[in-house]
Amino acid sequence: MSTDIREVGLEPMPGTGRRIVVVPPVPALLEEYGSSTDPVAELRSACVAAVAWLDSRVRIIAADDLARRVGESLTGRPSDEEATDVLVLANGSARRSEKAPGHLDERAAAFDAHLGELLAAGDAAGLAAVDHDLAEALLTSGLEVFRTLSDEGIDVQSVQIDHAEDPFGVRYWVVRWQCAS
């Protein structure tokens, strides 16, 4: 189920501090996995719009090479480690239904609800502190990368959630964070 764009806090303003976008590291977003019918058309559209909101120089924070490739595909260039704008690749549980990659785990919905609250609050420290063992058991991807943002002490001023759904039993978000600096 998809949600409408939801904004929390102030309207993101161009040029007023660093911007951070969170997208899922979905292989179907890579061109080589494309087909005549796009199974993630809404997700792709939300990702493309959110990434376009970032500066042309973007640092990609990903947990593995596949996620980094998805990020580079979305930005159209390699990560710029000196950039202030950031693209984070992470998703919630892959155990939200019987047909999910990890099959149904009753803990997934509550865990993802908590992640959604933290994303909506712009709480990088909270995301960095989630139960690692539970996140691993629920087959999340990339949550550990929030430690990097937490360590940098980001100050999120406003949040916009462009997309939140769980197709294929995996929880995906596309989120924009406008930071103070």
C-alpha positions as CSV (number, residue, x, y, z in Angstrom):
1,M,0.0,0.0,0.0
2,S,1.4,3.4,-1.0
3,T,1.0,6.6,1.0
4,D,0.7,10.1,-0.3
5,I,3.4,12.6,0.2
6,R,3.5,13.6,3.8
7,E,5.4,16.5,5.2
8,V,6.6,17.0,8.8
9,G,8.0,20.2,10.0
10,L,8.8,23.1,7.6
11,E,8.8,23.0,3.9
12,P,12.3,22.0,2.6
13,M,13.9,25.2,1.3
14,P,16.5,25.1,-1.5
15,G,20.1,25.9,-0.5
16,T,19.5,25.9,3.3
17,G,21.8,23.2,4.5
18,R,22.5,19.7,3.6
19,R,19.9,17.4,2.2
20,I,19.6,13.7,2.9
21,V,17.5,11.2,0.9
22,V,16.7,7.7,2.0
23,V,15.8,5.1,-0.7
24,P,15.6,1.3,-0.7
25,P,18.5,-0.6,-2.3
26,V,16.1,-2.4,-4.6
27,P,17.9,-4.3,-7.5
28,A,14.8,-3.8,-9.7
29,L,15.8,-0.1,-9.8
30,L,18.9,-1.0,-11.8
31,E,18.6,-0.7,-15.5
32,E,19.9,-4.2,-16.2
33,Y,17.0,-5.7,-14.2
34,G,14.4,-3.7,-16.3
35,S,11.8,-5.3,-18.3
36,S,8.9,-4.3,-20.5
37,T,6.7,-3.9,-17.4
38,D,8.3,-2.0,-14.5
39,P,7.4,-3.9,-11.2
40,V,8.4,-0.9,-9.1
41,A,7.2,2.1,-11.3
42,E,5.8,4.1,-8.3
43,L,8.9,3.5,-6.3
44,R,11.2,4.4,-9.2
45,S,9.3,7.6,-9.7
46,A,9.5,8.6,-6.1
47,C,13.3,7.7,-6.0
48,V,14.0,9.7,-9.1
49,A,12.1,12.8,-7.8
50,A,13.8,12.6,-4.4
51,V,17.3,12.2,-5.8
52,A,16.7,15.1,-8.2
53,W,16.1,17.2,-5.1
54,L,19.7,16.6,-4.0
55,D,22.6,18.7,-5.2
56,S,24.5,17.5,-8.2
57,R,27.3,16.3,-5.9
58,V,26.1,13.4,-3.7
59,R,27.8,11.1,-1.2
60,I,26.2,7.7,-1.3
61,I,26.1,5.7,2.0
62,A,25.3,2.0,1.4
63,A,25.9,-1.2,3.3
64,D,27.1,-3.2,0.3
65,D,28.2,-3.0,-3.3
66,L,24.8,-3.8,-4.8
67,A,23.2,-1.0,-2.7
68,R,26.0,1.4,-3.9
69,R,25.3,0.4,-7.5
70,V,21.6,1.2,-7.0
71,G,22.6,4.6,-5.6
72,E,25.0,5.3,-8.4
73,S,22.4,4.3,-10.9
74,L,19.9,6.7,-9.4
75,T,22.4,9.6,-9.2
76,G,24.0,8.8,-12.5
77,R,27.5,9.1,-11.0
78,P,29.8,7.6,-8.4
79,S,29.7,8.8,-4.8
80,D,31.4,12.1,-4.1
81,E,32.9,11.6,-0.6
82,E,33.4,15.3,-0.2
83,A,29.7,16.2,-0.9
84,T,27.4,17.4,1.8
85,D,24.2,16.0,0.3
86,V,23.7,12.3,1.1
87,L,21.9,9.4,-0.5
88,V,21.2,6.6,2.0
89,L,20.2,3.2,0.9
90,A,18.2,1.2,3.4
91,N,14.9,-0.6,3.8
92,G,12.8,-2.2,6.5
93,S,11.9,-5.8,7.1
94,A,11.7,-8.3,4.3
95,R,9.4,-10.5,6.4
96,R,6.1,-8.7,6.2
97,S,4.0,-11.4,4.5
98,E,4.0,-15.1,3.7
99,K,5.3,-14.3,0.2
100,A,8.1,-12.1,1.5
101,P,11.7,-13.2,0.8
102,G,12.0,-14.2,4.5
103,H,8.4,-15.3,4.9
104,L,6.2,-13.8,7.6
105,D,7.6,-12.8,11.0
106,E,4.9,-11.4,13.3
107,R,7.5,-8.9,14.7
108,A,8.0,-7.2,11.3
109,A,5.0,-4.8,11.3
110,A,5.8,-3.3,14.7
111,F,9.5,-3.1,13.9
112,D,8.8,-1.3,10.7
113,A,6.2,1.0,12.4
114,H,9.0,2.0,14.8
115,L,11.4,2.6,11.9
116,G,8.8,4.7,10.1
117,E,8.4,6.9,13.2
118,L,12.1,7.4,13.5
119,L,12.4,8.3,9.8
120,A,9.4,10.7,10.1
121,A,11.1,12.4,13.1
122,G,14.5,12.6,11.3
123,D,16.0,10.7,14.1
124,A,19.4,9.3,12.8
125,A,20.5,8.5,16.3
126,G,17.4,6.4,17.0
127,L,17.8,4.6,13.6
128,A,21.4,3.9,14.5
129,A,20.4,2.5,17.8
130,V,17.7,0.0,16.6
131,D,18.1,-3.6,17.8
132,H,20.8,-4.9,15.4
133,D,19.9,-8.6,16.1
134,L,16.2,-8.0,15.5
135,A,17.0,-6.0,12.4
136,E,19.1,-8.8,11.1
137,A,16.5,-11.4,11.9
138,L,13.8,-9.4,10.0
139,L,16.1,-9.1,7.0
140,T,16.4,-5.3,6.9
141,S,19.0,-3.8,4.7
142,G,21.3,-0.8,5.3
143,L,20.1,0.3,8.7
144,E,23.7,0.3,10.0
145,V,24.5,3.1,7.7
146,F,22.5,5.5,9.9
147,R,25.4,5.2,12.4
148,T,27.5,7.3,10.0
149,L,24.8,10.1,10.0
150,S,24.3,9.9,13.7
151,D,28.1,10.2,14.3
152,E,28.1,13.3,12.1
153,G,25.5,14.9,14.4
154,I,23.0,15.9,11.7
155,D,20.2,18.3,12.7
156,V,17.1,17.4,10.7
157,Q,14.8,20.4,10.4
158,S,12.0,19.0,8.2
159,V,11.0,15.6,6.8
160,Q,9.0,14.7,3.7
161,I,7.9,11.1,3.1
162,D,7.4,10.6,-0.6
163,H,6.7,6.9,-0.6
164,A,6.0,4.2,2.0
165,E,4.9,0.7,1.0
166,D,5.6,-2.9,1.3
167,P,5.4,-4.6,-2.0
168,F,6.6,-8.2,-2.1
169,G,6.5,-8.2,1.7
170,V,9.5,-5.8,2.0
171,R,9.1,-2.3,3.6
172,Y,10.3,0.5,1.4
173,W,10.5,4.2,2.2
174,V,11.6,7.2,0.1
175,V,12.3,10.0,2.6
176,R,13.8,13.5,2.3
177,W,15.5,15.2,5.3
178,Q,16.3,18.9,5.1
179,C,19.1,19.7,7.7
180,A,20.0,22.9,9.4
181,S,23.6,22.7,8.1
